[in-house]
């Protein structure tokens, strides 16, 4: 009778070992699913941030459009006032007599071109920054461009590590290195 129990004990031990193996396998898969769920939540957060940025840009474009339309309207009104003043001056000069008449509509095209060039130069000059301010802005731009390049490099490393994480077994050396690379590169890309 003790042989019957020994056989049954060995059979139960064998089944228990199989169940433990399956349990370990399921825990491993659960860990992978939790990692993927974390990544999915992270990606959703990135999408929400990009959508918020897009809404902000659209709002700023709408405001800029309104500003430009307002500036055009202001310019049209200023042009009408200026035309009225010129007409008033012309009428005043004609009434005073003795002033030679000049036909500004048929002026030499070279003079018109010269006047446009001078006007453009005055407008450009009024918009120029002093040298020290230009250099400060250039430095900021170079710093920003360098930060963007560095961020893009880290993002590429994150994507590369994610590919390894998705394709390699969790116990492999490549997977473990990719976990480290992913965490470090993601943190650096976000900062």
C-alpha positions, 0 to 999 in steps of 0.5 A: 500500500505504501507503493501506491502512495509513493507513486501518487506523491511523485505524480503530485510533485510532478504536477506541482512542478509543472504548475509552478513552471506555468505560474512563473511563465505567467508572472513573466508574461504579466510583467511584460504586459505591465511594461507594455501598459506603462509604455502605452500610457506614456505614449498616450500622455505624449499624444495628449501633450502634442494635441495641447501644443497643437491647440495652442499653436492654432490659438496663436495663429488665430490671434496673429491672423486677427492682429494682421487683419487689424494692422491692414485695416489700420493701414488702410485708414491711415492711407485714406487720412494721408490721401485726404491731407495731400488733397487738402494741401494741394487745394491750399497750394492751388488757392494760394497761387504761385506754386508750380504744379507737379504731377507726381503720378507721372514721375520718372520710374527711376525716382520711384524705385529710389524712393521705394528703396529708401523707404524699405531701408528705413523700415529695415533699419528701424527693425534692427537690434543692437549687436549685443542683442543679436549675439545674445539671440544667436547664442540662444538659438544655437543652444536651442538647436543643440538641445533639440539635436540632443533630444532627437538622439535620445529619442532615437535611442529610446525607439531602438531600445523599445525595439529590442525590448519588444523582440528579445526575451526578458532573460537575454543580455540584450533585453537587460541592456535595453531596459537600462538604455531605455530608462536613461535615454527616455529621462534624458530626452524628456529633460 
